[in-house]
Amino acid sequence: MSTCGEIQLEGCYVKYNNTSFFGAPDKMEVCRRCGPSVGYNSDVLNRIDSALAFLVGGNGEYFREGDFGSIQGVAQCIQDLSLSDCQDCLSEATRRLRSVCETSSWG
């Protein structure tokens, strides 16, 4: 019998499970929220892409944040993952975010 729970709030995430998950990347989507569309405003979309590229960029840290004028971003991995697993997870999350929230003002 499996026992587990997960909750993600603005700014925090809690998970428990009766099977080991430390050090194992988990790309299951926990939460997805997209803001209203900005349409195809190339200036805004380019700034979003720049922010996401910075957050995913391999700066060798588990927590990354940046301010890009009207765009702010944050990315974080749990530190039981290797940096390469963190990088891979952030790349996948960004790919999904840009696909699902394509022209959203936030996501």
Residue pairs with C-beta under 8 A, 6 or more apart in sequence:
2 17
2 18
2 19
3 16
3 17
3 18
4 15
4 16
4 17
4 18
4 19
5 14
5 15
5 16
5 17
6 13
6 14
6 15
6 30
7 13
7 14
7 15
8 14
8 30
8 31
13 30
15 21
22 80
23 80
23 81
23 82
25 81
25 85
25 88
25 89
27 89
27 92
27 93
29 96
32 96
32 100
32 101
32 107
33 107
34 100
34 101
34 104
34 106
34 107
35 101
35 104
35 105
35 106
35 107
36 104
36 105
37 103
37 104
37 105
38 44
38 45
38 103
38 104
38 105
39 103
40 103
41 103
44 70
44 71
44 105
45 103
47 68
47 69
47 70
47 71
48 71
48 98
49 98
50 68
50 71
51 66
51 68
51 71
51 72
51 73
52 73
52 94
52 97
52 98
54 64
54 66
54 68
54 73
55 64
55 65
55 66
55 73
55 74
55 75
55 90
55 94
56 75
56 87
56 90
56 91
56 94
57 64
58 83
58 87
60 83
62 76
62 77
62 78
62 79
62 81
62 83
62 86
63 74
63 75
63 76
63 77
64 73
64 74
64 75
64 76
65 72
65 73
65 74
65 75
66 72
66 73
75 90
75 93
77 85
77 86
77 89
77 90
81 89
97 107
100 107
101 107
